[in-house]
Amino acid sequence: MTIAGSEFKGCHVLITGAAGGIGLALAQQLLDEGANVTALDVDARGLEALRAERGDIAPRLLTRVVDVSDANAVNAAVEAAEQDLGPIDHLACVAGVLQMGRVTELSDAQWSRTMAINMGGVFNTCRAVARGMTERRRGSIVNVSSNAATAPRAAMSAYAASKAAVTQFSRCLALELAEHGVRCNTVSPGSTDTEMQRAMWRQGSSRETVIQGDAKAFRLGIPLRKIATPEDIVESILFLLSDRAGHITLHDLRVDGGATLDQ
């Protein structure tokens, strides 16, 4: 939903994982609200599609193919973004991967890749952007974690551990940034209708199983009886980035339809 007179108009927002799912929905919403958006992702085609679709606002959109696990690439992208669109006012780290597999079956490569992107990417991007924010004494950061950070899931140890790390890292970062007037929070989605979720359904789960729960997998259902849309998550991210959340920091906002019973 486009907000008339949005406070994001003219602001510069950097988004990782912006070529699909929640990141893409966030980029689209912010562009609709008049923001200048830097969209980072490894998916070149997805970024090209975004640029082609939003040709009407080309001067306000910068896309760049970046692997967030590469610190040098992230640093270069942040520098280029600020040269092109000005100082970064808000950061949303959405990029993430899911490697399914039981601990005894996971390869070193699967574990390392999950940690490098999900946690390493957040570290690299936050570090690069926070330096400027602290100097300017303004800014807000939202890192996308997961309700899996607090609820154990069979065959999701790498993902859950990486997201738990994101949540605690974000709290530590928020504490360090507070004296500089910069806020940092996390949004922790549950099951959301993205390609990542649909890939899980293709591997044997189903929409109905997720909603109803699965006793054999020790998994609760969703009390609201529905899967989240990317837009559901976007609204929470926008709130925490905005001045409406001006006195909120170190907070983890779970957006999962009640699936974790507010653990």
TORTI-422346 format. One record per residue (C-alpha): residue number from 1; residue in one letter; chain; x, y, z. Coordinates in pm, 1 decimal. Last residue first. Layout:
N
ATOM, nr, rest, kette, c1, c2, c3
ATOM, NUM, A, A, X, Y, Z $
...
! end
This chain:
263
ATOM, nr, rest, kette, c1, c2, c3
ATOM, 263, Q, A, 827.0, -1789.6, 2264.5 $
ATOM, 262, D, A, 533.5, -1592.5, 2122.5 $
ATOM, 261, L, A, 328.1, -1903.4, 2040.4 $
ATOM, 260, T, A, 588.4, -1990.6, 1775.5 $
ATOM, 259, A, A, 332.2, -2008.6, 1496.1 $
ATOM, 258, G, A, 142.1, -1697.9, 1608.6 $
ATOM, 257, G, A, 83.4, -1571.0, 1256.0 $
ATOM, 256, D, A, 457.7, -1564.2, 1196.4 $
ATOM, 255, V, A, 574.9, -1203.3, 1219.2 $
ATOM, 254, R, A, 819.8, -1197.7, 1510.7 $
ATOM, 253, L, A, 957.8, -852.2, 1585.4 $
ATOM, 252, D, A, 1301.6, -874.0, 1746.0 $
ATOM, 251, H, A, 1395.5, -552.2, 1926.0 $
ATOM, 250, L, A, 1739.9, -409.3, 2004.1 $
ATOM, 249, T, A, 1592.6, -66.3, 1910.1 $
ATOM, 248, I, A, 1255.0, 101.2, 1934.9 $
ATOM, 247, H, A, 1222.5, 468.0, 2030.7 $
ATOM, 246, G, A, 1193.3, 601.8, 1674.7 $
ATOM, 245, A, A, 959.6, 326.2, 1561.8 $
ATOM, 244, R, A, 725.8, 571.9, 1390.4 $
ATOM, 243, D, A, 1047.3, 728.1, 1259.3 $
ATOM, 242, S, A, 1058.0, 447.6, 1005.2 $
ATOM, 241, L, A, 1285.5, 147.6, 965.9 $
ATOM, 240, L, A, 1086.9, -53.5, 1220.2 $
ATOM, 239, F, A, 757.2, 25.5, 1048.9 $
ATOM, 238, L, A, 893.7, -44.0, 702.6 $
ATOM, 237, I, A, 1020.6, -385.3, 810.3 $
ATOM, 236, S, A, 683.1, -476.6, 960.2 $
ATOM, 235, E, A, 495.8, -369.3, 646.7 $
ATOM, 234, V, A, 741.1, -567.2, 433.2 $
ATOM, 233, I, A, 669.8, -887.4, 624.6 $
ATOM, 232, D, A, 300.2, -881.9, 542.1 $
ATOM, 231, E, A, 388.1, -777.1, 186.2 $
ATOM, 230, P, A, 590.6, -1095.1, 139.3 $
ATOM, 229, T, A, 267.2, -1284.5, 208.3 $
ATOM, 228, A, A, 228.0, -1483.2, 527.4 $
ATOM, 227, I, A, 84.3, -1834.1, 517.3 $
ATOM, 226, K, A, -259.8, -1874.6, 671.3 $
ATOM, 225, R, A, -446.1, -2038.1, 957.8 $
ATOM, 224, L, A, -401.7, -1750.5, 1206.3 $
ATOM, 223, P, A, -296.2, -2010.7, 1465.4 $
ATOM, 222, I, A, -12.1, -2137.9, 1243.9 $
ATOM, 221, G, A, 82.0, -2499.2, 1309.3 $
ATOM, 220, L, A, 324.4, -2641.1, 1562.1 $
ATOM, 219, R, A, 614.0, -2861.7, 1455.8 $
ATOM, 218, F, A, 741.2, -3168.7, 1638.0 $
ATOM, 217, A, A, 813.0, -3326.5, 1296.3 $
ATOM, 216, K, A, 579.4, -3617.7, 1365.8 $
ATOM, 215, A, A, 328.0, -3375.5, 1519.0 $
ATOM, 214, D, A, 302.8, -3173.7, 1198.1 $
ATOM, 213, G, A, 122.7, -2840.7, 1203.7 $
ATOM, 212, Q, A, -206.7, -2734.7, 1046.6 $
ATOM, 211, I, A, -72.0, -2436.9, 850.7 $
ATOM, 210, V, A, 260.0, -2594.5, 756.8 $
ATOM, 209, T, A, 93.6, -2923.3, 666.4 $
ATOM, 208, E, A, -162.4, -2741.0, 451.8 $
ATOM, 207, R, A, 103.4, -2555.6, 254.4 $
ATOM, 206, S, A, 290.9, -2877.0, 191.0 $
ATOM, 205, S, A, 609.3, -3057.7, 294.3 $
ATOM, 204, G, A, 783.8, -3310.9, 73.7 $
ATOM, 203, Q, A, 1073.3, -3140.6, -101.3 $
ATOM, 202, R, A, 847.7, -2940.5, -333.1 $
ATOM, 201, W, A, 697.2, -2774.7, -26.6 $
ATOM, 200, M, A, 1043.7, -2666.9, 86.3 $
ATOM, 199, A, A, 1104.7, -2509.3, -254.6 $
ATOM, 198, R, A, 778.1, -2317.9, -214.7 $
ATOM, 197, Q, A, 909.3, -2165.0, 107.1 $
ATOM, 196, M, A, 1230.9, -2043.9, -54.9 $
ATOM, 195, E, A, 1037.7, -1920.8, -359.2 $
ATOM, 194, T, A, 832.1, -1697.8, -132.9 $
ATOM, 193, D, A, 493.5, -1736.8, 35.9 $
ATOM, 192, T, A, 606.1, -1684.6, 394.4 $
ATOM, 191, S, A, 640.5, -1937.8, 676.4 $
ATOM, 190, G, A, 753.8, -1749.0, 984.9 $
ATOM, 189, P, A, 912.5, -1409.6, 965.4 $
ATOM, 188, S, A, 1160.2, -1268.8, 1218.0 $
ATOM, 187, V, A, 1206.8, -893.1, 1182.7 $
ATOM, 186, T, A, 1520.3, -763.0, 1346.7 $
ATOM, 185, N, A, 1614.7, -428.4, 1495.2 $
ATOM, 184, C, A, 1892.4, -168.5, 1471.5 $
ATOM, 183, R, A, 1868.3, 201.2, 1561.3 $
ATOM, 182, V, A, 2123.2, 478.2, 1505.9 $
ATOM, 181, G, A, 2140.8, 776.8, 1742.2 $
ATOM, 180, H, A, 2517.0, 746.9, 1786.9 $
ATOM, 179, E, A, 2488.1, 625.2, 2146.4 $
ATOM, 178, A, A, 2255.6, 351.1, 2022.3 $
ATOM, 177, L, A, 2498.2, 210.7, 1765.8 $
ATOM, 176, E, A, 2688.0, -24.4, 1997.2 $
ATOM, 175, L, A, 2372.4, -158.4, 2161.0 $
ATOM, 174, A, A, 2206.8, -204.7, 1823.5 $
ATOM, 173, L, A, 2509.4, -398.8, 1700.0 $
ATOM, 172, C, A, 2485.0, -636.3, 1994.8 $
ATOM, 171, R, A, 2112.9, -685.1, 1937.1 $
ATOM, 170, S, A, 2170.2, -739.8, 1566.2 $
ATOM, 169, F, A, 2437.5, -1001.1, 1632.9 $
ATOM, 168, Q, A, 2191.0, -1184.8, 1859.0 $
ATOM, 167, T, A, 1923.7, -1201.3, 1590.6 $
ATOM, 166, V, A, 2164.2, -1280.0, 1307.2 $
ATOM, 165, A, A, 2326.2, -1560.3, 1507.6 $
ATOM, 164, A, A, 1986.2, -1716.4, 1570.3 $
ATOM, 163, K, A, 1933.3, -1690.0, 1194.8 $
ATOM, 162, S, A, 2254.0, -1878.9, 1118.6 $
ATOM, 161, A, A, 2169.9, -2147.7, 1373.0 $
ATOM, 160, A, A, 1821.6, -2196.2, 1228.3 $
ATOM, 159, Y, A, 1952.3, -2218.8, 871.6 $
ATOM, 158, A, A, 2227.7, -2465.2, 954.4 $
ATOM, 157, S, A, 2005.8, -2677.3, 1179.3 $
ATOM, 156, M, A, 1711.8, -2699.4, 938.3 $
ATOM, 155, A, A, 1668.4, -3076.8, 903.1 $
ATOM, 154, A, A, 1449.8, -3087.3, 1215.4 $
ATOM, 153, R, A, 1339.0, -2741.8, 1329.1 $
ATOM, 152, P, A, 1413.0, -2582.0, 1664.2 $
ATOM, 151, A, A, 1206.6, -2269.8, 1741.8 $
ATOM, 150, T, A, 1402.5, -1960.2, 1847.1 $
ATOM, 149, A, A, 1602.1, -1868.8, 1536.3 $
ATOM, 148, A, A, 1348.9, -2063.3, 1328.9 $
ATOM, 147, N, A, 1120.3, -1761.9, 1379.6 $
ATOM, 146, S, A, 1344.7, -1603.3, 1120.6 $
ATOM, 145, S, A, 1599.8, -1320.1, 1082.2 $
ATOM, 144, V, A, 1559.8, -1020.6, 852.9 $
ATOM, 143, N, A, 1793.0, -740.8, 957.1 $
ATOM, 142, V, A, 1647.3, -393.4, 998.5 $
ATOM, 141, I, A, 1876.8, -93.6, 1021.0 $
ATOM, 140, S, A, 1806.4, 270.8, 1096.8 $
ATOM, 139, G, A, 1994.7, 591.3, 1035.3 $
ATOM, 138, R, A, 2130.4, 902.5, 1202.2 $
ATOM, 137, R, A, 2444.0, 1022.9, 1373.9 $
ATOM, 136, R, A, 2614.3, 1122.3, 1046.4 $
ATOM, 135, E, A, 2940.3, 957.2, 1153.0 $
ATOM, 134, T, A, 2750.7, 664.2, 1302.8 $
ATOM, 133, M, A, 2550.5, 617.0, 982.9 $
ATOM, 132, G, A, 2861.8, 621.2, 767.5 $
ATOM, 131, R, A, 3028.8, 339.6, 957.8 $
ATOM, 130, A, A, 2699.0, 155.7, 992.2 $
ATOM, 129, V, A, 2679.6, 90.0, 617.3 $
ATOM, 128, A, A, 2997.0, -116.9, 577.0 $
ATOM, 127, R, A, 2960.0, -299.5, 907.7 $
ATOM, 126, C, A, 2593.1, -374.2, 846.7 $
ATOM, 125, T, A, 2667.0, -513.1, 501.5 $
ATOM, 124, N, A, 2954.2, -739.6, 602.3 $
ATOM, 123, F, A, 2786.1, -863.4, 920.4 $
ATOM, 122, V, A, 2454.5, -933.6, 747.8 $
ATOM, 121, G, A, 2631.9, -1117.4, 467.9 $
ATOM, 120, G, A, 2836.4, -1319.1, 713.7 $
ATOM, 119, M, A, 2524.9, -1432.3, 897.8 $
ATOM, 118, N, A, 2296.8, -1555.7, 619.8 $
ATOM, 117, I, A, 2553.2, -1565.5, 340.5 $
ATOM, 116, A, A, 2865.9, -1707.0, 503.7 $
ATOM, 115, M, A, 2671.4, -1916.4, 754.4 $
ATOM, 114, T, A, 2464.4, -2090.5, 489.4 $
ATOM, 113, R, A, 2763.3, -2135.3, 260.2 $
ATOM, 112, S, A, 2972.2, -2286.1, 539.5 $
ATOM, 111, W, A, 2707.2, -2540.1, 639.3 $
ATOM, 110, Q, A, 2638.2, -2648.5, 283.4 $
ATOM, 109, A, A, 3009.3, -2668.8, 198.8 $
ATOM, 108, D, A, 3092.2, -2874.9, 506.4 $
ATOM, 107, S, A, 2825.5, -3120.4, 398.9 $
ATOM, 106, L, A, 2503.3, -3179.9, 588.0 $
ATOM, 105, E, A, 2398.7, -3544.2, 633.4 $
ATOM, 104, T, A, 2467.9, -3602.3, 1002.1 $
ATOM, 103, V, A, 2322.4, -3260.8, 1084.8 $
ATOM, 102, R, A, 1999.8, -3333.7, 900.2 $
ATOM, 101, G, A, 1949.1, -3151.3, 574.3 $
ATOM, 100, M, A, 1796.9, -2841.1, 420.8 $
ATOM, 99, Q, A, 2015.2, -2553.8, 302.4 $
ATOM, 98, L, A, 1817.1, -2229.3, 306.0 $
ATOM, 97, V, A, 1965.8, -1907.3, 170.9 $
ATOM, 96, G, A, 1947.0, -1543.7, 275.7 $
ATOM, 95, A, A, 1945.7, -1184.4, 158.0 $
ATOM, 94, V, A, 1708.1, -957.5, 352.9 $
ATOM, 93, C, A, 1940.2, -700.6, 508.1 $
ATOM, 92, A, A, 1742.5, -376.9, 518.7 $
ATOM, 91, L, A, 1942.4, -56.1, 555.4 $
ATOM, 90, H, A, 1811.8, 298.7, 598.7 $
ATOM, 89, D, A, 1950.6, 648.6, 548.5 $
ATOM, 88, I, A, 2232.4, 565.3, 307.3 $
ATOM, 87, P, A, 2419.6, 880.4, 211.0 $
ATOM, 86, G, A, 2374.9, 993.2, -149.7 $
ATOM, 85, L, A, 2229.6, 818.2, -453.0 $
ATOM, 84, D, A, 2528.4, 769.9, -685.8 $
ATOM, 83, Q, A, 2829.1, 819.6, -457.4 $
ATOM, 82, E, A, 2648.2, 654.8, -167.9 $
ATOM, 81, A, A, 2566.4, 351.1, -378.0 $
ATOM, 80, A, A, 2920.6, 323.7, -513.6 $
ATOM, 79, E, A, 3068.1, 317.5, -162.7 $
ATOM, 78, V, A, 2811.2, 62.4, -47.4 $
ATOM, 77, A, A, 2879.7, -159.1, -348.3 $
ATOM, 76, A, A, 3257.0, -141.4, -300.2 $
ATOM, 75, N, A, 3226.5, -239.7, 66.0 $
ATOM, 74, V, A, 2993.7, -526.2, -26.1 $
ATOM, 73, A, A, 3232.7, -656.1, -291.6 $
ATOM, 72, N, A, 3523.5, -640.4, -47.6 $
ATOM, 71, A, A, 3323.0, -824.9, 218.1 $
ATOM, 70, D, A, 3225.7, -1111.2, -11.9 $
ATOM, 69, S, A, 2945.1, -1301.2, 167.5 $
ATOM, 68, V, A, 2703.2, -1040.9, 31.9 $
ATOM, 67, D, A, 2758.2, -1165.2, -322.8 $
ATOM, 66, V, A, 2680.3, -854.7, -525.7 $
ATOM, 65, V, A, 2509.7, -781.8, -857.2 $
ATOM, 64, R, A, 2422.3, -412.9, -845.4 $
ATOM, 63, T, A, 2097.9, -226.4, -899.2 $
ATOM, 62, L, A, 2052.7, 147.9, -847.1 $
ATOM, 61, L, A, 1699.7, 284.6, -858.2 $
ATOM, 60, R, A, 1598.1, 649.3, -817.7 $
ATOM, 59, P, A, 1715.3, 764.3, -1162.5 $
ATOM, 58, A, A, 1526.8, 472.6, -1324.6 $
ATOM, 57, I, A, 1184.1, 575.9, -1191.8 $
ATOM, 56, D, A, 974.8, 503.5, -1499.7 $
ATOM, 55, G, A, 1195.4, 208.9, -1591.5 $
ATOM, 54, R, A, 1054.7, 21.4, -1295.4 $
ATOM, 53, E, A, 970.3, -305.5, -1470.7 $
ATOM, 52, A, A, 1297.7, -314.2, -1663.0 $
ATOM, 51, R, A, 1498.1, -238.2, -1348.6 $
ATOM, 50, L, A, 1323.7, -512.5, -1153.7 $
ATOM, 49, A, A, 1369.8, -760.0, -1437.9 $
ATOM, 48, E, A, 1740.0, -676.8, -1459.6 $
ATOM, 47, L, A, 1771.2, -732.6, -1085.5 $
ATOM, 46, G, A, 1608.4, -1073.7, -1116.5 $
ATOM, 45, R, A, 1830.2, -1163.1, -1407.3 $
ATOM, 44, A, A, 2144.6, -1068.5, -1215.0 $
ATOM, 43, D, A, 2054.7, -1281.6, -913.7 $
ATOM, 42, V, A, 2346.6, -1226.2, -676.0 $
ATOM, 41, D, A, 2152.1, -944.8, -509.8 $
ATOM, 40, L, A, 2176.7, -576.9, -419.9 $
ATOM, 39, A, A, 1906.0, -314.7, -473.3 $
ATOM, 38, T, A, 1996.1, 46.7, -395.3 $
ATOM, 37, V, A, 1671.0, 237.2, -360.1 $
ATOM, 36, N, A, 1589.0, 608.4, -365.1 $
ATOM, 35, A, A, 1255.0, 639.7, -191.7 $
ATOM, 34, G, A, 937.6, 781.7, -344.4 $
ATOM, 33, E, A, 676.6, 564.7, -174.5 $
ATOM, 32, D, A, 629.3, 345.0, -479.8 $
ATOM, 31, L, A, 1005.3, 288.0, -484.6 $
ATOM, 30, L, A, 982.8, 182.3, -121.3 $
ATOM, 29, Q, A, 704.7, -64.1, -196.7 $
ATOM, 28, Q, A, 887.5, -217.7, -491.9 $
ATOM, 27, A, A, 1211.0, -256.7, -297.5 $
ATOM, 26, L, A, 1028.8, -420.8, -7.4 $
ATOM, 25, A, A, 847.8, -664.0, -236.7 $
ATOM, 24, L, A, 1180.9, -750.2, -398.3 $
ATOM, 23, G, A, 1346.5, -813.8, -63.4 $
ATOM, 22, I, A, 1055.5, -1022.7, 61.6 $
ATOM, 21, G, A, 1064.7, -1258.7, -234.4 $
ATOM, 20, G, A, 1300.1, -1178.4, -519.1 $
ATOM, 19, A, A, 1573.1, -956.8, -662.4 $
ATOM, 18, A, A, 1629.9, -742.9, -351.8 $
ATOM, 17, G, A, 1833.4, -989.4, -145.9 $
ATOM, 16, T, A, 2014.1, -693.6, 8.4 $
ATOM, 15, I, A, 1833.8, -361.1, 38.7 $
ATOM, 14, L, A, 1988.2, -13.7, 62.8 $
ATOM, 13, V, A, 1746.7, 271.4, 133.0 $
ATOM, 12, H, A, 1817.3, 632.7, 37.2 $
ATOM, 11, C, A, 1549.2, 875.9, 150.9 $
ATOM, 10, G, A, 1379.2, 1110.5, -96.1 $
ATOM, 9, K, A, 1031.6, 994.4, 0.9 $
ATOM, 8, F, A, 1066.9, 752.8, 292.8 $
ATOM, 7, E, A, 848.0, 968.7, 518.1 $
ATOM, 6, S, A, 558.4, 886.6, 288.3 $
ATOM, 5, G, A, 342.3, 1180.3, 184.5 $
ATOM, 4, A, A, 69.3, 946.2, 66.2 $
ATOM, 3, I, A, 147.1, 589.3, 169.8 $
ATOM, 2, T, A, 147.2, 331.8, -107.7 $
ATOM, 1, M, A, 0.0, 0.0, 0.0 $
! end
